[in-house]
Amino acid sequence: MKKILSILISMAFCFSVSAKSRGDTMALDSRSKIIVEISAYIAVSNLDGLKKAMEEGLEAGLSVNEIGELCVQSYDYVGFPRSLLAEGVLTSIVKEADEKGKDLEWGEKAREVPSDLEKYEYGREKINSLFGRNAKQSRPVSTDYNSSTDIFLKEHLFTDIFYRGVLSDKERELSTATMLASLGNVNPMFTSHTQGAFKNGNSKEELEEMALIVGKLIGKKEGRNAENIVKQVTGAK
């Protein structure tokens, strides 16, 4: 019995060393891991990988509306075409389940933005909360491109989208950081949202694993870049 126990302990130790040598931190829980995988596939429009990840997400306990919200979140960061393609994949999964008589968990519905909400102020304060800023500027009156983009950013992205709920701020920022890491060549935005992900509860180890997953699913170049940004943001050695 002691010999068997000794063998089991030795095997467990070897597995742990092997996992660390591969960089498999396993810090993300199953829900967060599948959010990262779905987000990465959305960013590069890998529809076969996306369908598999979405199906695994539904099996793991994500609701249809939660996965749909990842699609909604994506369009402001990786574009409408990729978002619409992702929504199409989810719609096909729902249709297939319906044809087979399989019940899916739809989950929480998105909230509607109240008509009397001061959207610019709400969006400004959401940005302050997410990224630790203290901006207090008023809504621009100019219609030039800089001012218009600022209004769209605060009133649409950080109000219309973030107000919807369904996903937590922690999950939205983890998803966004993953998408930008997968997209590549957008390091200023990727850095900001990695900071947002870190500030809103994603640990250093979880973000390191996100970078590893990007490297595995998208490419070594994107993965190495993500690892470097995560180190910069979290102060990892």
Rosetta blueprint (number, residue, H / E / L):
1 M L
2 K H
3 K H
4 I H
5 L H
6 S H
7 I H
8 L H
9 I H
10 S H
11 M H
12 A H
13 F H
14 C H
15 F H
16 S H
17 V H
18 S H
19 A H
20 K H
21 S H
22 R H
23 G L
24 D L
25 T L
26 M L
27 A L
28 L L
29 D L
30 S H
31 R H
32 S H
33 K H
34 I H
35 I H
36 V H
37 E H
38 I H
39 S H
40 A H
41 Y H
42 I H
43 A H
44 V H
45 S L
46 N L
47 L H
48 D H
49 G H
50 L H
51 K H
52 K H
53 A H
54 M H
55 E H
56 E H
57 G H
58 L H
59 E H
60 A H
61 G L
62 L L
63 S L
64 V H
65 N H
66 E H
67 I H
68 G H
69 E H
70 L H
71 C H
72 V H
73 Q H
74 S H
75 Y H
76 D H
77 Y H
78 V H
79 G L
80 F H
81 P H
82 R H
83 S H
84 L H
85 L H
86 A H
87 E H
88 G H
89 V H
90 L H
91 T H
92 S H
93 I H
94 V H
95 K H
96 E H
97 A H
98 D H
99 E H
100 K L
101 G L
102 K L
103 D L
104 L L
105 E L
106 W L
107 G L
108 E L
109 K L
110 A L
111 R L
112 E L
113 V L
114 P L
115 S L
116 D L
117 L L
118 E L
119 K H
120 Y H
121 E H
122 Y H
123 G H
124 R H
125 E H
126 K H
127 I H
128 N H
129 S H
130 L H
131 F H
132 G L
133 R L
134 N L
135 A L
136 K L
137 Q L
138 S L
139 R L
140 P L
141 V L
142 S L
143 T L
144 D L
145 Y H
146 N H
147 S H
148 S H
149 T H
150 D H
151 I H
152 F H
153 L H
154 K H
155 E H
156 H H
157 L H
158 F H
159 T H
160 D H
161 I H
162 F H
163 Y H
164 R H
165 G L
166 V L
167 L L
168 S L
169 D H
170 K H
171 E H
172 R H
173 E H
174 L H
175 S H
176 T H
177 A H
178 T H
179 M H
180 L H
181 A H
182 S H
183 L H
184 G L
185 N L
186 V L
187 N H
188 P H
189 M H
190 F H
191 T H
192 S H
193 H H
194 T H
195 Q H
196 G H
197 A H
198 F H
199 K H
200 N L
201 G L
202 N L
203 S L
204 K H
205 E H
206 E H
207 L H
208 E H
209 E H
210 M H
211 A H
212 L H
213 I H
214 V H
215 G H
216 K H
217 L H
218 I L
219 G L
220 K H
221 K H
222 E H
223 G H
224 R H
225 N H
226 A H
227 E H
228 N H
229 I H
230 V H
231 K H
232 Q H
233 V H
234 T H
235 G L
236 A L
237 K L
